[in-house]
């Protein structure tokens, strides 16, 4: 069974969790990357300090957004000027279906053209060249909306 390739994911909570778990396991890296201006020994860092750091990091969402848009750029810069056909299902609280077409003028268009303006999670996978699946979850669709994008 073939699995799809993850292209980009925007999920601030998951991103924070992964950062916390990574640095709990590598406290030396936490000292080097995060506490670079402090004289601390890795063994003196507690898990609670790491959690508190990320829970209070005002810029964490921006950093995640930059990573997310970088991955979209890498995947879609080759498709600038191309048309995209999108089919959606389970959209909104009424679980509607529908379709639309748009032109990729900027790589972020593959997000902006289908994602609602609200807090959400967005996961895009590549099915094959020029074809992608997206799952978006938000307050009106907590179980997820599903989109299939095909580059024309």
C-alpha positions in Angstrom: 0.0 0.0 0.0 1.5 3.3 -1.1 1.3 6.3 1.3 1.0 9.9 0.3 4.0 12.3 0.9 3.5 15.1 3.4 4.0 18.4 1.7 3.1 20.9 4.5 1.2 21.0 7.7 0.0 24.0 9.7 -1.0 23.0 13.3 0.3 25.3 15.9 -0.6 23.0 18.8 1.1 20.0 17.2 4.1 22.1 16.3 4.4 23.3 20.0 4.1 19.8 21.3 6.8 18.5 18.9 9.1 21.3 19.9 8.6 20.6 23.6 9.1 16.8 23.2 12.2 17.4 21.1 13.9 19.7 23.6 12.9 17.5 26.6 14.9 14.7 24.9 17.8 17.0 23.9 18.4 19.5 26.7 21.9 20.3 25.3 20.2 21.5 22.1 17.8 23.6 24.2 20.8 25.3 25.9 22.4 26.0 22.5 19.4 27.0 20.5 17.1 28.6 23.0 19.2 29.7 26.0 22.2 30.6 24.0 22.9 33.8 26.0 22.6 32.0 29.4 25.2 30.0 31.2 23.2 26.8 32.0 24.1 23.2 32.2 21.7 20.9 30.4 21.1 18.8 33.5 19.8 21.9 35.3 17.0 22.4 32.8 13.7 20.9 33.9 10.9 19.6 31.6 8.6 22.3 33.2 11.0 25.1 32.1 11.0 23.8 28.6 7.2 23.6 28.5 6.9 27.1 30.1 9.3 28.5 27.5 7.2 27.3 24.6 3.8 28.0 26.1 4.9 31.6 26.6 6.7 32.0 23.2 4.7 34.8 21.5 6.6 34.2 18.2 6.1 30.4 18.0 3.1 30.7 15.7 5.0 33.0 13.4 7.9 30.7 13.2 5.6 27.8 12.4 3.9 29.9 9.7 7.3 30.7 8.1 8.1 27.0 8.1 4.7 26.1 6.6 5.0 28.7 3.8 8.5 27.6 3.0 7.3 24.1 2.4 4.5 25.4 0.2 7.0 27.5 -1.8 9.3 24.5 -2.4 6.4 22.4 -3.7 4.4 24.9 -5.7 6.9 27.5 -7.1 7.0 25.3 -10.3 3.2 25.8 -10.7 3.0 29.6 -10.6 0.6 30.6 -13.4 -1.0 27.2 -13.5 -4.7 26.6 -12.9 -6.0 24.4 -10.1 -9.2 22.4 -9.9 -10.4 21.8 -6.4 -13.1 19.4 -5.2 -14.2 19.7 -1.6 -16.4 17.6 0.7 -17.6 17.8 4.3 -17.2 21.6 4.1 -18.5 23.6 7.0 -21.1 22.7 9.6 -23.5 21.5 6.8 -20.9 19.1 5.4 -21.3 20.5 1.9 -19.6 19.5 -1.3 -18.4 21.7 -4.0 -15.6 22.7 -6.4 -13.8 25.7 -7.6 -10.9 26.7 -9.9 -8.2 29.3 -9.3 -4.8 30.2 -10.7 -1.7 30.0 -8.6 -0.3 33.5 -8.6 1.7 32.9 -5.3 2.4 29.6 -3.7 0.3 30.6 -0.6 -2.7 30.6 -2.9 -3.1 26.8 -2.4 -3.9 27.7 1.3 -5.7 31.0 0.9 -8.1 29.9 -1.8 -9.6 27.0 0.2 -8.9 27.7 3.9 -11.5 29.7 5.9 -10.2 32.7 7.9 -10.2 31.2 11.4 -8.1 29.1 13.7 -7.5 25.9 11.9 -5.3 23.0 11.1 -4.2 22.3 7.5 -2.5 19.2 6.3 -1.5 18.7 2.6 -0.2 15.5 1.1 1.0 14.8 -2.4 -0.9 11.9 -4.0 1.1 12.1 -7.3 2.7 14.8 -9.5 0.2 17.6 -9.8 -2.4 16.1 -7.4 -2.8 16.8 -3.7 -5.1 16.0 -0.8 -5.8 18.5 1.9 -7.5 18.1 5.3 -8.7 21.3 7.1 -10.2 21.2 10.6 -11.7 24.2 12.4 -14.6 25.1 14.6 -17.3 24.5 12.0 -15.7 21.2 10.9 -13.8 19.7 13.7 -13.6 16.2 12.0 -12.2 17.8 8.9 -13.0 19.1 5.5 -11.4 17.2 2.6 -10.1 18.7 -0.6 -8.5 17.2 -3.7 -6.4 19.6 -5.8 -5.4 18.9 -9.4 -3.0 21.1 -11.2 -4.1 21.6 -14.8 
